[in-house]
Amino acid sequence: MKAKLGIAPIAWSNDDLPELGGETSLETCLSEAREAGFTGIETGGKFPKEPRVLELVLNDHEISLCGGWYSGTLLDNDLEIEKQKVRNQLDLFIQLQAPCLVYGETSGTIQNIRNAPLSSRRILNEEEFKPYGEKLSLFAEWCEHEGMPIAFHHHMGTAVETERDLDLLMRNSDETVSLLYDPGHMAFANGNVYEIIERHGHRISHFHAKDVRINVVSELRRDSESFLDAVLKGAFTVPGDGSLDFDKLVQQLMNIKYEGWFVVEAEQDPELAPPFEFACKGYVSLSKSLSKAGYKIIE
């Protein structure tokens, strides 16, 4: 089984918290990511949106596009309007041969609102998941037909956050809706990060290697503190620096024959967690887990 190692730019520059790395250039991000060993990177706010320009920038650093976030609004939006909304980003990803478009449901999200308590996020009942799953399935089928599959990203502060939410989404959507699995977010949401792979492993098409500091998460006051407060407190970190057992997670992925990108993502304060230092730490730790499980890392 083959594995490719990518990284998200959010450790260098956080689009939701501009004070975190706002002055850091894209050049610094790309050069340090490549120097740390990563061969792929996901998109961020500082990335060019014109295909040829982005292609030249990535080629200069010998790094490829391994996905990137799309702020989906299908929960409240008309399907045809959403297709128009995604068009430019879809075309960009198709031209640069990204493995997938990372779909995050942002209708009513509080993930980017500093004064919104974690407990105030939108919660869907079981019946609401039925039409949502149907609409998401149609959107995923259309995207794949156009040439770019989506990978659904469960995420703190959104309507699909918890283990229960993810179970309902998987139950009410077609196989065309594949899953971006992020154990860091699932642990933050008090889910069982290992059972998720056993239950939904056949739907996983993309993996975010995000670790979490459980001691930080467990001490959060969820009725008054926000997701961004948690980020600033150091809730997330790279594999090998937090509380999750990545040897076990990677072995589970090997057992279900997951093959593809392992993307390190850990939004932190760059003053407290220097991005290059932590990128190197994440690369080394994740590489060891991959090799131990029997993966062949593709450089």
N, C-alpha and C positions, 0 to 999 in steps of 0.2 A: 504493500500500500504506500502511496506517495503523499507527501505533505509539502505544502508551500507556506512560507512564513511571511505574513504581512503585518502592517501596523496601522493604526489610526492616527491622524495628525493632532488629535485633541490633547495629547500630552504637551504639545508645543504651543498650540493656540486653541482656546476654548471659545467657540462661537457664542455660547450662551452666557459666558462670563468674560467679556473682553479684557478685563483687568488681568486675566491669567494668560500671559503670553501674547497680548495684543500687539506688542512691538516686535515679536519674533517673525522673521521673514520666512516665506515659503522656501527659499533657497536653503536656509538653515535647517528647516524641518526635513526636506528631502535628502540633503547631503548627510545629515546625522542618522536618519533612518537607514540609508544605504550602508553607511559606515558600520552601523551596529549589526548588519548582516541581512536585513530584510530585503526581499525582492519584490514586494508589493506594498502599496499604500492605498488607503481609502481616501475619498475626497473630503474637503473641508471648505470653509468659507473663503479662504485665500486662494483657492485653486482657480485657474482660468476656466471659463465655461465654453469657450470656443474650441471645438475638437482638435483642430490642427495645432493650435497654440499649446493646449494641454499635452498633446502627444509629443511635441518637441521638448517641452519642459521635462516630462517624465523620461524621455529617451536620453536626455542629457545626463540624467542621474542613474541610468540603467535600472529603472524601477518601473513596474507596471501598475496599472489600476486594478485593485482587487476588490472593488465594490465602493459603496458609499451610501450615505443616508438620503432618503427621500421623505419629506414631511407629507405623509398622506392624510387625506381628509375625507375618505370614503364613508366614514361613520355618519357624517352629516351632509355629504356632497353627492350630487348626481353623478352617476357612472360616466356619462359622456363628457361632463365638465372635467372630471378627474383625468380622463384620457388626454384632454387638451392641456391640462395643467402639467402633466408629467412629460409631455412630448419632447421638449428640448433636452431634459435630463436623460430621457430614454435614448434619444438619438446620440447624445454624447457618449453614453455607456456602450451603446452598440458599436460605435465607430472605434472606441478604444478597447473593445473586446473584454470588457469587465465580466466577471463570472455571474454577477447578479446586481440587481438594484435592491438596496436594503430599505424595505418599507416599514416605517414607523407610523402608527396611527396618532395623529396630533390633534384630532378634533377634541377640544376641551382639555388639552394637556396642561399640566402644571409643571412639567419638567424644567421649563425655562423661566419660571416666575419665582423670583427670590423670596417674596413674602407670602407664598402660597404653602400652607402646611401640607406635609405628606398625606395627612388624613383627609384632605379636601379633594383628592383626585376623583375623577368621574368613575362611577361603578355601574356596570351594565347588569341587568338581570338576565336570566337564562333565555327568556323569550327574545330579548334584544339581540342576542348573539345569532339567532337564526337568519334574519334578513341581512345582518352585517356579514356573516360568513358567506352567504350566497352572493352578495355584491362583490366581496373581496375575491371570491373564486372566479367570477366573471372578469374582473380586472386582471387577475393573475393570468388567466387563460389568454386574454388579449395581449398582455405584455409579452408573454412567451411566444405567441404567434408573430408578434412584431420583431422578435429576435433577442429579447432580454427578459429572462425569468426574474421574479421577485423572490426575496427571502424575508419573511415577516419577523420583525424584531420586537419581541415583548420588552417592555421598558418601564422603569419606575416613573410614576407620575402620569401614566397614560391609562386609557380604559382597558388595556390588556397588560396587566402588571404581574398578577399573582399566578400561582400554580393552577388555581381554579379557573382563572380567566383563560389561561393557555389551553387547558383541557377543553373548555367550552368552544374556544375558537377552532381547535383541531377537529372537534366532533362536528362542528357545523360548517366546515369548509372542505373543499375538494383537495385532492392530492396535488393539484396545481399550485396550491398555497404551501410552499415549502417554508421551513423554519430556520431562521437564524437563531441559534441557541447561544445564550449569554449567561453562563453560570453565575457571574458576578451580580447581575441584575436579579436573577432568580433567588440567590441567597439573600440579597437585600430585602426581597419581598417575602422572606421567610418560607420559601419553597424548598423542597427536597431536590437539590441540584443533580443528584445521581439517579433518582427514580425517573426524572424527566427523560433522560436518555433511554432508559429501559422502555418507557411508555411511548415516546414519540420519536425515537431515533431514526425510524424510516423516513421521517419528514425533514430531517436536518440536512440542509444544503450549504450552510455557511456557519462558521464558528468564531465567536469572539472570545478570545482567551483573556478574560478579565477576572482578576482576583479581588477579594473584598476583605476588609479588616472588620471582622465580626465584632470586636470589642467596640469599635467606633459606631457601627450600625446599631448595636444593642443598647447603646446609651443615648440614642437620639430621642428627642421628645417629638413624636410624630404629630401631635396635635398643634405644635407651634413651630417646628423647624421644617424647612423645605428641602427638596432634593438638592438644590444648589448649596444650601447650608451644609448638607452632608458631604458634598464634593469638597468644599473648602476645609472641612474637618478631616479629610483623608479617608473617606469611606472606601475608595477604590485604590487598587495598585496593580502592579504587573504580576504575572505568574511567579510563584516562588517567594513572594514578599508578603503574602496575605494568609488567609485562613483555609483556603480550599486545597484539596488534594488533587493536583493536576496530573500526577501519575495515574491516579484512579480514573479521572475524567478522560484522559487521552486513551487509556486502555479500553474504556467503555466504547469510545469512538472507533477504535480499531476493531473491537468485537462486532460492531454493527457495519463494519466495512466503510466507514466514512472516509472519503478521500477528497482532498482539495485544500482550501485555504484555512489556516489557523491565524487569526488576526488579533494581535495584542492591542488591547484598548484599555487605557487607564487614565481618566481625567483626574489630574491632581494640580496643585499649586506648583508651578515650575520653580519657584523660589525654594520650596521645601523638598521637591522631588525633581532634580535636574533632569530634563527630558532625555538627553543622550545617555546619561548614567543609567537611568531606569530602562531605557530601550535595550541597552546592552544586557542588563540584568534579566529582563523578560525574555530576550532572545536565548540566552544561555540556559535559563531554567526550562523554557518550553522545549528547546532542542533536546535536552536531556530526557524529558518525559516522552517525547516523540521517539527518540532512539530506543529507549527502554521498552516501549510498546511494540517496536519492530517497524516503525515507519521509515521510509527512505525520504530524506529531506531533499527537495529539488532546489538547487541554487539558481 
